[in-house]
């Protein structure tokens, strides 16, 4: 069983994924982390990124994330181009991950743009993580050392929370860590049919 885990930037998806990772019978796949690894290791992706964004896309053989981010978060066409290069490779990588973890009760597939990339189509159930706008802004500004304006630019490229929530099986409100952990435990019990 594949459980899609999504939510807007700063909602705390990774925190929720980490809570799920505490269960030994659950495998976690964080699409963003795997995509970053693939962008640095896949020859196919590297060639396509250089063709699309120029030689500056890589610095010292590593992805130049700031350079790419500055372009894609202010240019929708370039963001679409980036996604069309990276997402097919991530999907193939995930298929291998599923095969290698077939012994687990379920797999959590964490992806910020689960719906936008149509990755929800291969998920059996979907969990959306939600937090207030103030909380999300505060988290991202602190985490990424960016301005509120830069956070808003990133948010513009994601679906609104309400649109995700309406298409989800479960919603986790992530404002208080103890309550969040409790919600994860309840969902885990339901998914594994434990009393």
N, C-alpha and C positions, 0 to 999 in steps of 0.2 A: 504494500500500500504506500502510495506517495502522497505526502501532505505538503501542499504549497504553503509557504510562510512568507507573507509580504506586509507592506506598510510603507507609509511615506518616509522621506528622509528624516532622521532624528527620532523616529517613533520607538526605536529600541528593538528592532528585529534581531540583531546579533545577541543582545542580552537574553531574549526569549529563546533563541536557538541554543545558547549556552545552557540554559535551564533544561531544555530537552536533551542536551548531550550528556547530562548526568545520569540518564537512564541507559543501562548497559545494552538493552535490546533495541536501541534506536540509533540510526546512522544519520549524520547531519552533513548536508552539502550546501556550502555558502557560495552561491553563484558569483558574487562580486570578487571574493578572494580567489576562486579558481580561475575566473576570467583574467585577473591581474597576473596570475602565474602563467597562464597560457599566452598572454600578450608578450611576456618576456621569454618564453621557451619555444613557442610554435613558430617555425620558419614560415609557414603559410600566412599566419596572421601578421608577422613582422613585415613581410614583403608587401602585403596589401596595405598595411598602415603607412608604410613609407611612400607607396604610390599615391595614397589619398592625402596624407598630411605633410609629405616632404621628409627630408633627412633629419629635421629637428625632432621628429617623432620619437627618436631614440637618442640618448646621451650616454656615452660610455657603455654602450650595448644594453642599456636598461631603458625601459619605457619612460619617456619624458612626460610624466603624468600631468604636471602643471601646464605644460604647453598644450597638451591634448584637451585638458579640462577647460582651459581658457577659450579654446576654439568651440568645442561642442556645446558648452552651456550657454553660448550666445548665438549659436547658429543651428537651427533645427535640422537643416539638410545634412550638416556635418555629423550631427548626433545620430541621425538615421543611418548615415554611411558607416559610422563606427559600429553601431549595433549590428548592421548587416554583415560586417566582417567578423565580429567577435562571437555573436550569438550562435551561429551554426556549429562552431567549434566547441563552445561550452555545452551545447545540447548533446553532441557526440560524446564528449567527456563524461557527461552525466549518465548517459546510457551505460557506459562501462562501469561507473560507480554503482548503478542499480544492480547490474549483474554480480558485481563483487560483494554486494551486501544483501543478497537475497535471503540470507538466514535471519535478518533482523525483523522485528515486529512491524516496523514501518520506517520510511525514510522521510526526513524533513528536508525539503528543497527550499532554501531561503533565497528569495530574489526580490529586490526592490521594485523591479518592473515586471513582475510575474504576469499581470494582465496585459500590459503594454506590449510585451514580447510574445504574447499568446502561449506562454509556458504553462498557464493554468489549464490548458487543454489536455496535458498529460498527467494532471494531478487528480487523485481520487477525492480529496477534500482540501479546503482552503481555510487558512487562519490569517486574519488581518490583525496586525498590531496597530494600536491607535494611541496617540497622546495629543494633548492640546497643542495648539500652534505655538503658544508661549514656551512650553516645555521643549518642543522640537527645535525651535530657533535657538534657545539657550544651549541645548546639547550640541548642536552642529557648530555654532560659533565657537564654543569651548573646544570641541573635539578637533575641528579642522582649521582653527585659527583663521576664520573667514569673516566677512561682514554679513550683517543680516540681509543686505541687498543680494549678495552672492548666493545665500541660502534660498532666497525667494526665486532667483533665476533657476536654480536646480529644481525647486518645487514645481515651477511652471511646466517642466518636462515630464511630470508624473501625474497620474490620475488623481483626482480629488479623493480624500479618505472615504467620503460617503459612497462614492461609486464602487470602491473596493469592498466596503462593508456589505453593501447590498448583494454582492456576488459571493460572499464568504459563508462558510459553514459555522465558523467560530470567530469571535472577536475578543482580543485580549486588550484591555485598557492598561497601558503601561505608564502609570504615574508614580506608583509606590511599589518598590521591589518585592516586599513580602506578599502583597496582594497579587503581583504578577506571577510570582513563583507558585502561589496557591492556584491561580487560574491554569497554569501549565500542568500542575499535578492533576487537577480535575479532568482536563482534556486528555491527558495520558491514560488515566484510568478508564475513560470512556473508550478511547481507541484500542486499548488492550483488554477491555471488558473486565477490569478488576474492580472488586468491591472496595 
